[in-house]
Amino acid sequence: MPDRVAQVDAVTELFGFRRSVTEHRAALAADTARLMVDALIAGAPGLSDDGLEDDFCIRYGAAMGQFDGGRLEDLVNPEDLAGALLSAIDERLHEAVESGADVAVLQRLLTVVAGVVPPPLCAFARDLVAGHVDGRAAGKVARGRALTGEVLWGHDAYGSRWAVVAPFASVGGRDRWYLWDVDTCGYEIATVYSGFYPSAESALAAWSESVGHAAAEATLTAVDDAETLGALLGGEVEQFRIGGESQEQYSEFLRSRRLGRAAREAARGVRGRACGGLTVQEASEGFAQRLRRIGYHDRPAGDGSGEGPAGADDLAAELADSWFQRDHPRLYPLCSPHKVAATVLHLCDYYQDDFAAELVAVLPEWIRFLAEQTGMAEELTDRCLAYASGELKFPGNLDDRERPNLMARVAE
């Protein structure tokens, strides 16, 4: 009985701690939101709606950045801060109405913020707008920023780093082009940078400069594969902080997701072409055959001892399953130095030392196998091979704690 009582007390204590942390974070978000609203109201008269939106995003990024690097209890979630901002504006509007004060600036701020936040917060935002603003403005918020042309994309020579750009209506009359810099080299697809540019050409130039020589000849074309676009702009990490985000990335955390949904919806009519790709099963079977040809043998049927070197089938199956983006056949076979270096880190971290060493030993052959599947140039293949042993560290692949940084914007 005492053990049972102790277990119940431990669980109660844990739930109490979690509740106190949640309440503490909510209080931090509310305090930060009130300060942000004060600053936004003060600056609003001198800004257009686009300028106010940009100011909001910059201040949001700075606020989120201040929560990183501190105590775990102080780690406010991005959506919680956005929700607190909406609640703070709602509170101010009610106070202004009750006191008879002018509500025009607050109404304008509400519509701007509501136009930025992505689902699920946009439903809450629409309800607030409907309660505080006239029907015309509410309808504009519900529609979101208008996409005024085709969604374009391009990629670097490896095919693993993508630029997606789309034109959106601007208050000033001239379209602004939004850029998503998408890296597919990690265990999840991640937008490592995003923001507005005056033209598609300037967005591509900025993206190419950040990627390096691998993007020197990149061009933009109309999106021709809605499924792949959906993977690039709607990965598993879309709604979450995953760690390693910069203040600059936090600044676009909300807007990038809201506009990304608009871009995906606009491309739904693009059925997608019959493009080349490779499934995990195809890769496993093909690579196992290759390993057998160069001297790797399979274990006898029924041998589950786990002793001795792994067989061709086991090595091929595990390596194929460990290669990132296995759910996206068009992206899966693509190879880059960054992806190779990230894979080495994953193999050494996930598998026992002996088996990890066997997998790393056949990684060069895996790279050559993929290069043949995709037609990758010899020069690019050689650059990938240079990182296959793990001895050469890929620049920008690790954070300041020597951990893989999925959000790093690295040059290939």
C-alpha positions as CSV (number, residue, x, y, z in Angstrom):
1,M,0.0,0.0,0.0
2,P,2.8,2.5,0.8
3,D,4.3,1.9,-2.7
4,R,0.9,2.6,-4.3
5,V,0.5,5.8,-2.3
6,A,4.0,6.9,-3.3
7,Q,3.2,6.3,-7.0
8,V,0.0,8.4,-6.7
9,D,1.8,11.2,-4.9
10,A,4.5,11.2,-7.7
11,V,1.9,11.4,-10.4
12,T,0.1,14.1,-8.6
13,E,3.3,16.1,-8.2
14,L,4.1,15.7,-11.9
15,F,0.8,16.9,-13.0
16,G,1.0,19.8,-10.6
17,F,4.4,20.7,-11.9
18,R,3.2,20.6,-15.5
19,R,0.2,22.8,-14.6
20,S,2.4,25.4,-12.9
21,V,4.8,25.4,-15.9
22,T,1.9,25.9,-18.3
23,E,0.5,28.8,-16.2
24,H,4.0,30.4,-15.9
25,R,4.5,30.2,-19.7
26,A,1.0,31.7,-20.3
27,A,1.8,34.6,-18.0
28,L,5.1,35.2,-19.8
29,A,3.3,35.1,-23.1
30,A,0.6,37.5,-21.9
31,D,3.1,40.0,-20.5
32,T,5.2,39.9,-23.7
33,A,2.1,40.3,-25.8
34,R,0.9,43.4,-23.9
35,L,4.3,45.1,-24.5
36,M,4.3,44.2,-28.1
37,V,0.8,45.6,-28.6
38,D,1.9,48.9,-27.0
39,A,4.9,49.1,-29.4
40,L,2.8,48.2,-32.4
41,I,0.1,50.8,-31.6
42,A,2.8,53.5,-31.2
43,G,4.4,52.7,-34.5
44,A,1.2,52.1,-36.5
45,P,0.4,55.7,-37.6
46,G,3.5,56.0,-39.6
47,L,3.2,52.6,-41.4
48,S,1.2,51.2,-44.3
49,D,-0.6,47.9,-43.6
50,D,2.3,46.1,-45.2
51,G,4.7,48.0,-43.1
52,L,2.7,47.2,-39.9
53,E,2.7,43.6,-40.9
54,D,6.4,43.6,-41.3
55,D,6.9,45.4,-38.0
56,F,4.7,42.8,-36.3
57,C,6.7,39.9,-37.7
58,I,10.0,41.5,-36.7
59,R,8.8,42.1,-33.1
60,Y,7.3,38.6,-32.9
61,G,10.7,37.1,-33.9
62,A,12.5,39.2,-31.3
63,A,10.1,38.2,-28.6
64,M,10.4,34.5,-29.5
65,G,14.2,34.8,-29.6
66,Q,14.3,36.0,-26.0
67,F,12.6,32.8,-24.8
68,D,15.3,30.6,-26.3
69,G,18.4,29.6,-24.3
70,G,16.9,30.1,-20.9
71,R,15.2,27.8,-18.5
72,L,12.9,25.1,-19.7
73,E,10.0,26.7,-17.8
74,D,10.4,29.9,-19.7
75,L,10.1,28.3,-23.2
76,V,7.0,29.8,-24.6
77,N,5.5,28.1,-27.7
78,P,5.2,30.1,-30.9
79,E,1.4,29.5,-31.1
80,D,0.9,30.4,-27.5
81,L,2.6,33.8,-28.0
82,A,0.5,34.5,-31.2
83,G,-2.7,33.5,-29.3
84,A,-1.7,35.8,-26.4
85,L,-1.2,38.7,-28.9
86,L,-4.7,38.2,-30.3
87,S,-6.2,38.0,-26.8
88,A,-4.3,41.2,-25.8
89,I,-5.7,43.1,-28.8
90,D,-9.2,41.7,-28.0
91,E,-8.8,42.9,-24.4
92,R,-7.7,46.4,-25.5
93,L,-10.6,46.7,-27.9
94,H,-13.2,45.9,-25.2
95,E,-11.5,48.4,-22.9
96,A,-11.6,51.1,-25.6
97,V,-15.2,50.5,-26.5
98,E,-16.2,50.7,-22.8
99,S,-14.3,53.9,-22.3
100,G,-15.5,55.5,-25.6
101,A,-11.9,55.7,-26.9
102,D,-11.0,55.6,-30.6
103,V,-10.7,52.0,-31.7
104,A,-9.5,52.5,-35.3
105,V,-5.8,51.7,-34.7
106,L,-6.6,48.6,-32.7
107,Q,-9.0,47.4,-35.4
108,R,-6.4,47.9,-38.0
109,L,-3.8,46.0,-35.9
110,L,-6.2,43.2,-35.3
111,T,-6.9,42.7,-39.0
112,V,-3.1,42.8,-39.8
113,V,-2.3,40.2,-37.2
114,A,-5.3,38.1,-38.1
115,G,-4.1,38.1,-41.7
116,V,-0.7,36.6,-40.7
117,V,-1.5,33.8,-38.2
118,P,-1.9,30.3,-39.8
119,P,-4.3,27.5,-38.7
120,P,-5.5,26.7,-36.2
121,L,-5.2,30.2,-34.8
122,C,-6.7,31.9,-37.9
123,A,-10.1,30.5,-36.9
124,F,-9.8,32.3,-33.5
125,A,-8.6,35.4,-35.3
126,R,-11.5,35.4,-37.7
127,D,-13.9,35.2,-34.8
128,L,-12.3,38.2,-33.1
129,V,-12.4,40.2,-36.4
130,A,-16.0,39.3,-36.9
131,G,-16.8,40.7,-33.4
132,H,-14.8,43.9,-33.7
133,V,-14.6,44.9,-37.4
134,D,-17.1,45.5,-40.2
135,G,-18.0,42.7,-42.6
136,R,-15.8,43.9,-45.5
137,A,-12.6,43.9,-43.4
138,A,-13.6,40.5,-41.9
139,G,-14.1,39.1,-45.4
140,K,-10.6,40.3,-46.4
141,V,-9.0,38.7,-43.4
142,A,-10.8,35.4,-44.2
143,R,-9.5,35.4,-47.7
144,G,-6.0,36.2,-46.7
145,R,-3.3,37.9,-48.8
146,A,-4.2,37.4,-52.5
147,L,-1.9,35.3,-54.6
148,T,-1.6,37.2,-57.9
149,G,0.3,34.8,-60.2
150,E,1.9,31.3,-60.6
151,V,3.9,29.7,-57.9
152,L,7.5,29.2,-59.2
153,W,10.3,26.9,-58.0
154,G,13.9,25.9,-58.6
155,H,16.6,23.8,-57.0
156,D,20.3,23.5,-56.7
157,A,22.5,21.1,-58.7
158,Y,22.0,18.4,-56.1
159,G,18.2,18.8,-56.2
160,S,18.0,18.8,-52.4
161,R,17.8,22.5,-51.7
162,W,14.7,24.3,-53.1
163,A,13.6,27.9,-53.7
164,V,9.8,28.4,-53.9
165,V,8.6,31.9,-54.7
166,A,5.1,33.3,-55.2
167,P,3.7,36.8,-55.9
168,F,1.3,38.3,-53.4
169,A,-0.8,41.5,-53.5
170,S,0.6,44.5,-51.8
171,V,-1.1,47.6,-50.3
172,G,1.2,49.8,-52.4
173,G,0.0,48.2,-55.6
174,R,3.2,46.4,-56.6
175,D,3.3,42.6,-55.9
176,R,5.7,41.4,-53.3
177,W,7.4,38.0,-53.9
178,Y,7.6,35.6,-51.0
179,L,10.6,33.2,-50.9
180,W,10.8,29.9,-49.1
181,D,14.3,28.4,-48.9
182,V,13.6,24.7,-48.3
183,D,16.2,22.2,-47.2
184,T,15.4,18.5,-47.7
185,C,18.7,17.2,-46.4
186,G,17.6,16.4,-42.8
187,Y,15.3,13.9,-41.2
188,E,12.5,16.4,-41.9
189,I,12.0,18.9,-44.6
190,A,12.5,22.4,-43.2
191,T,12.1,25.9,-44.4
192,V,15.3,27.4,-43.3
193,Y,14.6,30.9,-44.5
194,S,11.6,32.9,-45.8
195,G,10.7,36.5,-46.6
196,F,9.4,39.0,-49.1
197,Y,11.4,40.4,-52.1
198,P,10.4,43.0,-54.7
199,S,10.7,40.5,-57.6
200,A,11.1,36.8,-58.4
201,E,14.6,37.6,-59.8
202,S,15.8,39.3,-56.6
203,A,14.4,36.4,-54.5
204,L,16.2,33.8,-56.6
205,A,19.5,35.8,-56.5
206,A,19.4,36.0,-52.7
207,W,18.6,32.3,-52.4
208,S,21.4,31.4,-54.8
209,E,23.9,33.4,-52.9
210,S,23.0,31.7,-49.6
211,V,23.2,28.2,-51.2
212,G,26.5,28.8,-52.9
213,H,28.0,27.4,-56.1
214,A,25.6,24.5,-56.3
215,A,22.8,27.1,-57.1
216,A,24.8,29.2,-59.5
217,E,22.8,27.9,-62.6
218,A,19.4,27.5,-60.9
219,T,16.3,28.9,-62.7
220,L,12.7,29.3,-61.7
221,T,9.9,27.5,-63.5
222,A,6.2,27.0,-62.9
223,V,5.4,24.4,-60.3
224,D,4.5,21.1,-62.1
225,D,4.1,18.7,-59.2
226,A,1.6,19.6,-56.5
227,E,2.5,16.6,-54.4
228,T,6.2,17.6,-54.1
229,L,5.2,21.2,-53.5
230,G,3.0,20.0,-50.6
231,A,6.0,18.1,-49.2
232,L,8.2,21.2,-49.4
233,L,5.8,23.7,-47.8
234,G,3.9,21.4,-45.5
235,G,6.3,19.1,-43.7
236,E,5.9,17.6,-40.3
237,V,7.6,20.5,-38.6
238,E,5.2,23.1,-40.0
239,Q,3.5,23.8,-36.7
240,F,6.2,23.3,-34.2
241,R,9.4,24.8,-32.8
242,I,12.0,22.1,-33.4
243,G,15.0,23.8,-31.9
244,G,17.8,25.8,-33.5
245,E,15.6,28.5,-34.9
246,S,17.1,31.9,-35.3
247,Q,15.4,35.2,-34.5
248,E,15.2,35.8,-38.3
249,Q,13.4,32.4,-38.7
250,Y,11.0,33.2,-35.9
251,S,10.1,36.5,-37.5
252,E,8.6,34.6,-40.4
253,F,7.3,31.6,-38.4
254,L,3.7,32.6,-38.7
255,R,3.6,34.4,-42.1
256,S,5.6,31.6,-43.8
257,R,3.1,29.0,-42.8
258,R,0.0,31.1,-43.7
259,L,1.3,32.1,-47.2
260,G,2.7,28.5,-47.7
261,R,-0.9,27.2,-47.4
262,A,-2.0,29.7,-50.0
263,A,0.7,28.6,-52.3
264,R,-0.2,24.9,-51.9
265,E,-3.9,25.6,-52.4
266,A,-3.1,27.5,-55.6
267,A,-1.1,24.6,-57.0
268,R,-3.8,22.0,-56.2
269,G,-4.9,22.1,-59.9
270,V,-1.4,21.0,-61.0
271,R,-1.9,17.2,-61.2
272,G,1.8,16.5,-61.3
273,R,3.9,14.9,-64.0
274,A,5.1,11.3,-64.2
275,C,8.5,12.3,-62.8
276,G,11.4,10.0,-61.9
277,G,11.7,8.8,-58.4
278,L,12.7,6.0,-56.2
279,T,10.9,4.2,-53.4
280,V,12.6,2.8,-50.3
281,Q,11.7,-0.8,-51.4
282,E,13.2,-0.2,-54.9
283,A,16.3,1.3,-53.4
284,S,16.7,-1.6,-50.9
285,E,16.4,-4.3,-53.5
286,G,18.6,-2.5,-56.1
287,F,21.3,-1.7,-53.6
288,A,21.3,-5.3,-52.2
289,Q,21.9,-6.6,-55.7
290,R,24.8,-4.1,-56.1
291,L,26.4,-5.2,-52.8
292,R,26.2,-8.9,-53.8
293,R,28.0,-8.1,-57.0
294,I,30.9,-6.5,-55.2
295,G,31.3,-9.3,-52.7
296,Y,28.8,-8.9,-49.8
297,H,26.9,-12.0,-49.1
298,D,23.6,-12.7,-47.5
299,R,23.3,-14.6,-44.2
300,P,21.9,-18.1,-44.4
301,A,18.1,-18.3,-44.2
302,G,16.9,-18.5,-40.6
303,D,20.2,-17.3,-39.1
304,G,19.1,-14.9,-36.4
305,S,22.3,-15.1,-34.3
306,G,23.3,-11.5,-35.1
307,E,27.0,-12.7,-35.1
308,G,29.4,-11.8,-37.8
309,P,29.2,-9.1,-40.4
310,A,25.7,-8.1,-41.7
311,G,24.5,-9.5,-45.0
312,A,23.8,-7.6,-48.2
313,D,20.0,-7.6,-47.6
314,D,20.4,-6.3,-44.0
315,L,22.8,-3.6,-45.0
316,A,20.7,-2.4,-47.9
317,A,17.5,-2.5,-46.0
318,E,18.8,-0.5,-43.0
319,L,20.6,2.1,-45.2
320,A,17.7,2.6,-47.5
321,D,15.4,3.1,-44.5
322,S,17.8,5.5,-42.9
323,W,18.1,7.7,-46.0
324,F,16.0,10.8,-45.4
325,Q,12.7,11.7,-47.2
326,R,11.7,8.1,-47.7
327,D,8.1,9.1,-48.0
328,H,8.7,11.3,-51.1
329,P,10.0,9.3,-54.1
330,R,11.0,12.4,-56.0
331,L,13.1,13.8,-53.2
332,Y,14.3,10.5,-51.7
333,P,17.1,9.5,-54.1
334,L,18.7,13.0,-54.1
335,C,22.1,13.3,-52.6
336,S,24.2,16.2,-51.4
337,P,27.2,16.7,-49.1
338,H,24.9,18.1,-46.4
339,K,22.6,15.0,-46.6
340,V,25.5,12.6,-46.5
341,A,27.0,14.3,-43.4
342,A,23.6,14.3,-41.7
343,T,23.1,10.7,-42.5
344,V,26.5,9.7,-41.0
345,L,25.6,11.5,-37.8
346,H,22.2,9.7,-37.7
347,L,23.8,6.2,-38.4
348,C,26.4,6.7,-35.6
349,D,23.8,7.9,-33.2
350,Y,21.0,5.4,-33.9
351,Y,22.8,2.1,-34.4
352,Q,25.2,0.1,-32.2
353,D,28.8,1.0,-32.9
354,D,29.7,-2.2,-34.8
355,F,26.6,-2.1,-37.1
356,A,26.9,1.6,-37.6
357,A,30.5,1.2,-38.7
358,E,29.4,-1.4,-41.3
359,L,26.7,0.9,-42.6
360,V,29.1,3.8,-42.9
361,A,31.6,1.6,-44.7
362,V,29.1,0.9,-47.5
363,L,27.8,4.5,-47.6
364,P,30.2,5.4,-50.5
365,E,28.8,2.7,-52.6
366,W,25.3,3.8,-51.7
367,I,26.2,7.3,-52.9
368,R,27.4,5.9,-56.2
369,F,24.2,3.9,-56.5
370,L,22.0,6.9,-56.0
371,A,24.2,9.0,-58.4
372,E,23.5,6.4,-61.1
373,Q,19.8,6.5,-60.4
374,T,19.6,10.3,-60.6
375,G,22.3,11.0,-63.2
376,M,24.3,13.2,-60.8
377,A,27.4,14.6,-62.2
378,E,30.8,13.1,-61.3
379,E,32.0,16.3,-59.7
380,L,29.0,16.5,-57.4
381,T,29.2,12.8,-56.6
382,D,32.9,13.3,-55.5
383,R,31.9,16.1,-53.2
384,C,29.3,13.9,-51.6
385,L,31.8,11.1,-51.2
386,A,34.2,13.4,-49.3
387,Y,31.8,13.4,-46.4
388,A,30.9,9.7,-46.4
389,S,33.3,8.6,-43.6
390,G,32.3,11.3,-41.2
391,E,35.9,12.4,-40.7
392,L,35.2,15.6,-42.7
393,K,32.7,17.7,-40.9
394,F,30.2,19.6,-43.0
395,P,30.1,23.3,-42.3
396,G,27.0,24.5,-40.5
397,N,25.7,21.0,-39.9
398,L,26.1,21.2,-36.1
399,D,24.9,23.7,-33.6
400,D,26.9,25.2,-30.8
401,R,26.3,22.1,-28.7
402,E,27.6,19.8,-31.5
403,R,24.2,18.5,-32.3
404,P,22.6,18.3,-35.8
405,N,20.9,21.6,-36.5
406,L,18.0,21.0,-38.9
407,M,17.3,24.7,-39.1
408,A,20.8,25.8,-40.2
409,R,21.0,27.6,-43.5
410,V,24.1,26.0,-45.0
411,A,25.9,26.5,-48.2
412,E,26.3,23.3,-50.3
